[in-house]
Amino acid sequence: MRAEVLKGHLDGLMLATLEDGPLHGYAVKETLRENTHGRLDLPTGTIYPALHRLEKAGLIAGSWSVVAGRRRRTYELTDAGRRSLNGERQRWQEFAATISAALGSTPWPATS
């Protein structure tokens, strides 16, 4: 899937990935890849800036831990993040319904 298709949807995807519980950054990347059956295999250069942006916005909270001698940051949804995720889902459903209605069953591009 092309990266430009995700524009405007990445935050919602990241929040949804954290819905089931806290994950460290790389686990967010892997969970998103697994949940989409490999269709979204985003580079870490996309994942980590998005996590930092969401944390700065107060939608997720991060905490440091040490696992096997290595420090890693774990992220979890905040209450504001859960509310934002609900809004993202509503907006996505409206968008998908609108595009589906516009495309309908008419072949695109229409042939004459």
Buried (B, 14 or more C-beta within 10 A) or exposed (E): EEEEEBEEEBBBBBBBBBEEEBBBBEBBBBBBBEEEEEEBEBEEEBBBEBBBBBBEEEBBBBEEEEEEEEEBBBBBBBEEBBEBBEEBEEEBEEEEEEEEEEEEEEEEEEEE
